[in-house]
Amino acid sequence: MSAQKTPQTMKPATAAKKLDVYLEATPAEFRDGVVTREELAELRSNPPQWLQDLRADGPHPKNVVADKLGVSIAGLARGGVADALTTAQVDALLADQPDWLRAERASLVAVRKDEKRIREQQAAKREQSNRRERFAKPIHHPNED
């Protein structure tokens, strides 16, 4: 006799996060239930109309809005964006380019450039250290005993 496995489930908030959708904009049956891993995989591979509409038109969660605007989530907060935005609202911000958005985009570019420089420095240090270790080990010859 084999024991029947219980499917792994997740809260709707977790599933919404994995699907990159704003939980409050999902249908009630999605928000009020639980989602199995199999259901999540099905939603990803064969999204129903409501999911397609949410992804296309929003409202979008902060991480998606930040990505579409080219800023960090903290940059959204500094810019006064506290709520989820629709695609039309994001497009309007991109068209208007308010001062805060230009400043946050420039800031994110500078941060990413600096992070890349630091990663490259660290990689170079690791490589140099590895090279030193390889050549610093004494070679033992059996005839020297």
N, C-alpha and C positions, 0 to 999 in steps of 0.2 A: 504494500500500500504506500503510495507517495502522498506526502503532504502537499496540499494546494498552496501555492505561494500567493501572498497578499500583494497586489500591485502597489508600487511606491507612489505616493501621492504628494502633492504640494499645495500650498495655499494659493488662492487666486492671485494674490499680490506677487508671489514669487513667479508664477507662470506669466503674469503680465510683464514683469521685469525681463524675463527671458525672451518674451516676444517683442519687446521694445514698444509696448503700448501703454497708454494712460489707463489705469485700472478703473477709474470712475466713469470712463467713457465706454467701457465694455458692457455687453448685455447683462441683465440681472442674473440670468442662469449661469453665466460665467463667474460673476462676482460672488454668488451665494453658494457655490459648490466647491468641490475640490477637483484638481486636475491630475490625472495619472501621467506618468512619463510617456505612455503610449499615446494618450490624447494630445499631449504637447507635441510629440513628433508628428502626429497627424495634422495638427494646426499649422505646424511649420511647413510641411510638405504639400498640404492641400488646404490653404487658408480659406475659411468661409467668407462670404461677402462682407460681413461686418468687420472682419479683421483686415481685409483688403481696403475697405473704406477708411478705417482708422489709420492704417499705415499711409494712405495717400493724402487724406485730408486732415487728420488729427481729430481732436487735440492730441498733441504729442507730449510725452513726459520730458522732464528737464534735460535728461542726458541726450535725448534726440534733438531737442531744441538747441542745446549748446553746440552739438555737432553740426547741425544745419547752419548755425550762425558763425561757426568757427571761433567759439569762445569756450571758456571753462564754465562749469556749473557755478563756481564761485563768482565768475564774471557776470553771469546772468543775475545773480543776487545783487551784486554791486550796481548793476544797471537797472535794478528795480523790477526785474521780471520774477514774479513769485508764483505765477500760475502757469498751467499748461497752455501752450499756444497752438493754434491751428496752422496749417500750412499757409493759408492766406495771410495770417498775422506775421509769420516768419518771413514770407516773401515781402511784405510791406516794410518790415524792419531792414531787410537787405537792400531794398530799393531806396529807403530814406537815409540809411547809414547815420543814425544819430551819433553824436560825439562819443557817448559812452561805448557804443558798439565798435567804432573805429579804434578807440583806445584799448579796449579789451582784446580785439583781434590782434593788434600790434603787440600787446603784452604776451599773448599766448604764443605768437610766433617767436618772440624773444626767449621765452621760457623753454620752448621746444628746442631751439637752436642751442641754448646753454646746456640742456640735458644731453643733447647729442654730443656736444664737445666733451662733457664730463664722462659719458660712456666711452668715448674714443680714448680719452686719457687713461681711464681705468683699464681698458683692454690693452693698451700699450704697456702699462705698468705690469700687468699680469704676464704678458708675453716676455717682457724683459726679465722678470723674476723667474719665469719658467726656463728661459735660456741660461740664466746664471746657475740655477739648480742643476741643470743637465751637465754643465761643464765643471761644476765645483765638486762633484763627487769623485773621490780618489779611486783610481783604478788599482785593483789588487791583482798582482801577478803571483801565481802559485810558486814560482821559483824563488821568490823573495823570502820565504819562510825559513 
